[in-house]
Amino acid sequence: MKQSKAKSLSLKLPSALDIKLRAVARRRGTNLSSIVREALEVYLNDKKQLEGLSFYDLAKDLIGCVDSGISDLAHNPKHMEGYGQ
Protein backbone atom coordinates (compact mmCIF):
# COMPACT_ATOMS: atom_id res chain seq x y z
CA MET A 1 0.00 0.00 0.00
CA LYS A 2 1.29 3.46 -0.87
CA GLN A 3 2.14 5.53 2.17
CA SER A 4 0.74 9.02 2.41
CA LYS A 5 2.68 12.11 3.38
CA ALA A 6 3.81 12.06 7.02
CA LYS A 7 1.54 13.86 9.46
CA SER A 8 2.58 15.86 12.50
CA LEU A 9 1.30 15.26 16.00
CA SER A 10 1.80 17.40 19.09
CA LEU A 11 1.28 16.02 22.55
CA LYS A 12 1.95 16.87 26.15
CA LEU A 13 3.95 14.45 28.27
CA PRO A 14 4.34 14.23 32.01
CA SER A 15 7.92 15.03 33.05
CA ALA A 16 8.67 11.44 34.08
CA LEU A 17 7.62 10.09 30.68
CA ASP A 18 9.58 12.81 28.87
CA ILE A 19 12.72 11.87 30.82
CA LYS A 20 12.29 8.19 29.92
CA LEU A 21 11.63 8.99 26.27
CA ARG A 22 14.71 11.21 25.99
CA ALA A 23 16.88 8.62 27.73
CA VAL A 24 15.83 5.89 25.28
CA ALA A 25 16.40 8.19 22.29
CA ARG A 26 19.83 9.18 23.58
CA ARG A 27 20.79 5.55 24.29
CA ARG A 28 19.73 4.47 20.78
CA GLY A 29 21.22 7.54 19.10
CA THR A 30 17.94 8.48 17.45
CA ASN A 31 15.31 11.19 17.74
CA LEU A 32 12.19 11.36 19.89
CA SER A 33 9.87 10.97 16.90
CA SER A 34 11.39 7.61 15.98
CA ILE A 35 10.90 6.26 19.49
CA VAL A 36 7.28 7.48 19.66
CA ARG A 37 6.48 6.04 16.21
CA GLU A 38 7.95 2.68 17.22
CA ALA A 39 6.01 2.65 20.49
CA LEU A 40 2.77 3.49 18.68
CA GLU A 41 3.35 0.71 16.14
CA VAL A 42 3.89 -1.83 18.91
CA TYR A 43 0.83 -0.63 20.82
CA LEU A 44 -1.46 -0.45 17.79
CA ASN A 45 -0.33 -3.81 16.40
CA ASP A 46 -1.25 -5.52 19.68
CA LYS A 47 -4.22 -7.78 18.86
CA LYS A 48 -5.86 -6.89 22.20
CA GLN A 49 -6.20 -3.29 20.99
CA LEU A 50 -8.36 -4.52 18.10
CA GLU A 51 -10.91 -6.33 20.27
CA GLY A 52 -14.38 -4.87 19.89
CA LEU A 53 -13.57 -3.08 16.64
CA SER A 54 -15.67 -3.91 13.61
CA PHE A 55 -14.35 -4.43 10.10
CA TYR A 56 -15.79 -1.01 9.31
CA ASP A 57 -13.80 0.58 12.16
CA LEU A 58 -10.60 -0.95 10.83
CA ALA A 59 -11.18 -0.19 7.14
CA LYS A 60 -13.21 3.03 7.11
CA ASP A 61 -10.26 5.05 5.80
CA LEU A 62 -10.21 2.76 2.74
CA ILE A 63 -13.87 3.16 1.80
CA GLY A 64 -14.17 4.79 -1.59
CA CYS A 65 -10.45 4.72 -2.33
CA VAL A 66 -10.86 2.47 -5.40
CA ASP A 67 -12.84 3.43 -8.49
CA SER A 68 -14.11 0.38 -10.40
CA GLY A 69 -15.01 2.49 -13.41
CA ILE A 70 -18.51 0.96 -13.39
CA SER A 71 -21.06 3.67 -12.65
CA ASP A 72 -23.97 1.34 -11.80
CA LEU A 73 -22.04 -1.31 -9.84
CA ALA A 74 -24.06 -0.89 -6.62
CA HIS A 75 -27.55 -1.13 -8.12
CA ASN A 76 -27.44 -3.15 -11.34
CA PRO A 77 -28.30 -6.85 -10.69
CA LYS A 78 -26.32 -8.05 -13.71
CA HIS A 79 -23.11 -7.31 -11.79
CA MET A 80 -24.17 -9.88 -9.16
CA GLU A 81 -24.38 -12.80 -11.63
CA GLY A 82 -22.08 -15.57 -10.41
CA TYR A 83 -21.23 -13.76 -7.19
CA GLY A 84 -20.16 -16.16 -4.44
CA GLN A 85 -19.65 -19.14 -6.72
N, C-alpha and C positions, 0 to 999 in steps of 0.2 A: 504494500500500500504506500502511496506517495505521502511523504510527510509534509505538513503545512509549515508555514513560516513560524518560527519560535515565538511564543507569547511571553509577556512579562507578568510577574506576580509579585506583589509587595505583601509582606506580612510582618506582624509584630511578634517577637519572641521574648519569653521571660529571660532574664539575665542568665540563669543557670543553663538553659538550653542553648543560648547564644555562645556561652563559654565552651560547652561540649562540641557544638558544631564547628567553631573556629579551631579547636584543638584537633579534631579529626581532619579537617581540611589542611591544617599545617603539617600534621603527621604524614598525610598522603601526598603533600606537595601539590594540592589542587585548590580550586576555588570553592566558595560556599555554594554556589549554584549547582555545581556538579554533585556535591554531597546531598543536597536537598532533592535534586532530581532522582538520584539513586535511591534515596530513602522512600520517595513517593512511589517509584516503580515497585519496590519490594512490597510496600504496604498495599498498593492497588492491585498487585498480582496475586495477593493472598486470596485463596478461594473463599475463605470465610467472609471476606469483604463483599463477595458477590451474592451471598445468601439473601433471599428475599427480593432480589432484583429480577424483573421480568426480561424477556428477550427485547421488548421494546425499550426498556431502560438502558440496556447495554448497546443497542444499535440505533437509537433515535438520531444520532448525529449522521448516520448513513442514509436515512430515508430521503429519497429523492435525488441522490447523488449520481444515479445512473439513468441515462435517457435511452430507452429501447428503440426510439424512432417510430414506434407504433402509436398513433394518436388515440386509437380506441381500445387499447389493450385491456383496460379495466372493465369495460362494459360490453364488449362484443363476444358472444358465446363461442364463435368459431375459434377463438384463441384458446379455448379450454378443451378442444378436441384432443383426446389422447393424454390429457393431464393425469398424472399419477400412475400411469401404466409402465 
